[in-house]
Amino acid sequence: MSSTLAPNSLIFMIESVIVRTQVDVKSVNASFATYVRARVCLHLRPRLAGNIAGDRPAYRNMILRQCGVTPLLQMIDAAAQAGQINPMRNATWVLSNLMRGKPGPERELIEPAIPSIVRLLDIDDEELLADACWALSYLTDTNNDSISMVVAAGAISPLMRRLGCGIEKVTTPAMRALCNVLTGSDEDTQAVIDAGFLQAVPYALQSTRVRDDAAAGRTRLLSPSPAYTD
């Protein structure tokens, strides 16, 4: 059975989410059928779109194909210029759900968002940081191509920095993302080592929630590999 959904299926699914989450649809001027067809759902209801995208990969893919990531990136840029943190939090949370699920999203649909997500790691806001780290964690948990894309975007250094921030809701997804990268190519694994991952593991083990991920990362490094054998 094909996983492709017709537009009417998306509308029905949106209406179902509205019922479950008690979203007030009267505040939206246009009908949901209209705004889905106009591809502006991320502008009107970003968190609703995020809920839908996080439900299953087929819904996520439809949101990406209908809306893309550009509206979210524009929302982040506009909010940053205006000094408004809540819109940035909302957009980052939606981005994290658009990266979530297996099989992972199509590269061409989400690649433009990776540099923006990496830049978000420079903002000192716990909620935003947690969702940005989760976005990278979800993405690096799909395939080596996605891992290399994250590494190429310069994510390792800021992830290492957030790993040492001492805030568990941030260090947990940061550790998971770094450990996912360790399962990638030898070059990507080496990038994590060069960033000081081994030195950070003992500190990370102080947190019970990241202990399993840190131990898994250390196991990955100590496992026999052609890149590390004499």
N, C-alpha and C positions, 0 to 999 in steps of 0.2 A: 504494500500500500504506500502511495506517495505521501511524503510529509508536507507537500505544498498545500497551503490553505488559500481558498478564494477570498477576495476582499470581504464578502458577506460573512464568512466564517470569522474573520478578524473582528468585524463589528459585533457579531453575536458574543464572541469571547470577551470583548471590551465591556459589553453590557452586563455580562455575568460577573466580571470583576467589580463593576460598579455596585451590583447588588451585594456582593460579599463584603466590600469595603465601605459601603454606605457613602459613596461619593455623590455629591450633589450635582447632578448633570444640568440642573436648571441654570447654573451660573455660566454655562458655556453657550454662547450665542448661536453658533452653528450646530447642526446635528452631528452626531458622531460619524454617520455615513459620509457627510460632506467633508469633515476635517480629515478623516482617514484618506479619502480619495485625493484631497488636496495636499496630503503629506505634511501636515503641520501639527500632528499629534504631540510631538515633543515640545512645541512652543506652548500649547495650551495646557497640557497635563503631563509634565515630565515624569512625576512620580507614578502616575497611572501607567504610563508607557513602561516605566521601570518594573512595576509589578507584573505587567504582562510579559515582558522580556524574560523575567526571572522564573516564569512558570514552567517553561520548557523550551528547548532549542528551536523548535519549529516556530514558536511565537516570537522568540528573539530574532530569528532570521527575517521574519516578515517585518518586524519593526525596523530593522536595519535597512531592508530593501525599500520600505516605504518612506522612511524618514532620513536614514543615514545618520552620521554622527556630527555633521556640520552644525545643526541647530544647537546642540549641546556645547560644542566648542565656542560658538558665538555667545552663548549664554554665559559661559565661564569668563570669556574675555570682557564682556560688558560688565559683569558683576565685579570683576577684579578692578576695572577702571573706576567703578563707582564706589568701591570699598564695601560691597555688600556680600557678606559671607554666606547667608542662607541660600541664595540662588546657586552659588558655587557648590555648596554641599549637596543640593538637590541634583544638580547636573552630574556631579561626580558619582553619586550613588546610582544614578541611571546608567552611567558609563560602566560601572562595576557589574551591573546585571547584564549589560550587553556583551560583556566578556565571559560571562558565566555559562557553564554547560558543555557537555561533550556530545557529539563532536564540536570542536570550537567553531567560532564564526569565521566566515570567509575573510581571508587576509585583506583583500582590497577594500572591504567594507569598514574595517576597524583600524587599519594601519594609520590613517591620518590622526587618530586620537592618541596614539602612544606617546608622542613627544609631549603633548599637553598633560597627560596623566603623570608623566615623569616630572614635569615642572611643578605640578601640584604638590609634590613631595617636599618642596621648599617652603610651603606655607604652614605656619605653626597653628594648626587647628586640629584637635584630636579627631573629631568626626570626619572631617574631610580627609585627613591623613589615613585613617583606618580604611575608608572606602577606596582611596587611591591605591593603597597597598593590596587590598582584596582584588581590585581590578587586575593588577599585575600578577597576583597569585593565580587567579582563575585562568588568565591567558597563558601563563607558563605551565599550566597543568594540562595542556592539550597536545602539543607536538613540538618537535625540535625547531621547526621553522618559526613558530611563535616565540619560542625561547630566544632564538637568535635575533628576532626582531626587537624584543625587549632589551636585550644586551646592547644591540647596536644603537638604541635610543638613549643609552647612557644611564640606565636604571640602576646599575649595581651600586655605584657610589652612594646615591641618596637612599637606597634601600638599606645599605649598611649603616648609614647615619641614623636612620629611623629605628633600626634594630637596637641601637644603643640608647634610645630615648627614655627607656624606663617606663613607658606607658603600655600596659599589656594589650590593650585593644588595638594598638598600632604595631607592637613588636610581634604579635602572633601572625598577622598576615605578611609582615615583612619577612619573618623567618620562613614562612611557608613558600613565599615567592623565591627566596634565595635557594632553598632546598630543591625546589622544582628546577631551577636553572642548573643545579648540580647534576641533574639527570640528562642534561642536553649533551651537546658535542664536547669534545675535549677542550676546545678553545673556550667555550662558554664556562665550563667547569673551572678552567684556569683563571678566568676573569674574576670569579668569586673568590678563589684562593688568594689571588693577588690583592684583592680588596681587604683582606684581613679576616676572612670568615673564621678560620681556625682559632684566632685569638678571641673572637667574639662569642664563640660557642660556650665557654664556661660562664660568662656573664649571662647569656641567654638562658642557661639551665637553671638559673635562680627563679625563673617563672615557671610554674607548673603547667600552664597552658601551652607554652612553647617548648616544653622539655622534649616531648616525643618528636617534634619536628627537628629540633636541634640535634637530637641523637641520630635521627635518620640521615641528616645531612652529614654528620661526622662519619657514619657508616659508609655513606656513598664515597666519601673521600678516601677511606681506608680500604675500600674494595679493590681487588686486583684490576688493573686497567693497563692496556698497552701503553698508555701515555705516561704511566708512573712506575713501570717496571724496568729494571736494568737489563 
